[in-house]
Amino acid sequence: MVPTPRYRMNTRGIIFGSLASLCFGASIVVNKVGLAQSALHPLEYTALSVIVAGILGGVMIVPKRAALYACSRLCMLNIFFLGITASVISYVFLFWGQSLTKAINAGFLISLSGFFTMIFALLFLKEVPEKRQYPFILLLFTGIYLLTVGTHILQFNPGDICIIIAAMIFGLTNALSKFAMHELRGELVASLRLLVGAVVLMGVLLLRSPHVLTSLAGLKGWCVVSGVLMWGFIVCLYRAIEISGATMATLVSTSYPVVSTIGAILLLNEGLAVQEIVGGALILLSIYRLVGQ
């Protein structure tokens, strides 16, 4: 009988997962400021950020392009699928949903990508968390709920379905990316995914909003900062997935609400309620116990 793979975080996996959380949490604060100071539609803003991330991905790919020549057609099709779904379709659902629901709903529901990653990693990769880890996984999502929603009950809106679909796509692509890593390193898979998404979204902008690309000089630099953070997030997340498996890497990266909350306090002068302090403590405790199991 073939044993079921069980993944534990080593030091490198923890570092890359934590860096992914840091980049994503910081991007939430940056995007909040950038969208407030920009006249761009959120989808246009995101498209420009993905394009910046894709350019950085292209720079990383060039010196390692020899590895691409040895990559199988199935691997390249997988990466193309990742680029279309994770960098394009998921964002369409995400921003469509955000326009139909409350920001507080979106903040919590998108974190369900970690839950969906666990499901798809079980189905496709046979990754199974150990039984003693389940209480801390539950504690993790309880902390995320308290930090992003608070103590009241989440009121669902029509747009929530779109955000849940986006979270499902993120979870699916996190699991499927592991197959591409059998032939390419995690940072190359991440860079190729971003490059594919950038090319597609540039085409979308040319068809839908060509004025955005022709007036870049007048835009503030928040899209660039957002793109750099997006690139850092995906590269670090995929390196963590490569090292420690999709489930554990994604669970560690879901500590991003702590980072975004600290950033909001320091840079946006936002307050902090008691339940948010409790939620942040539960997130950190659960992550500590999960990586230490």
Helices and strands as residue ranges (DSSP letters): H 11-37, H 42-61, G 62-64, H 66-69, H 73-84, I 85-89, H 90-98, H 103-109, G 110-112, H 113-120, I 121-125, G 131-133, H 134-148, H 159-180, H 186-208, H 210-214, G 216-218, H 222-244, H 246-253, H 256-268, H 274-292
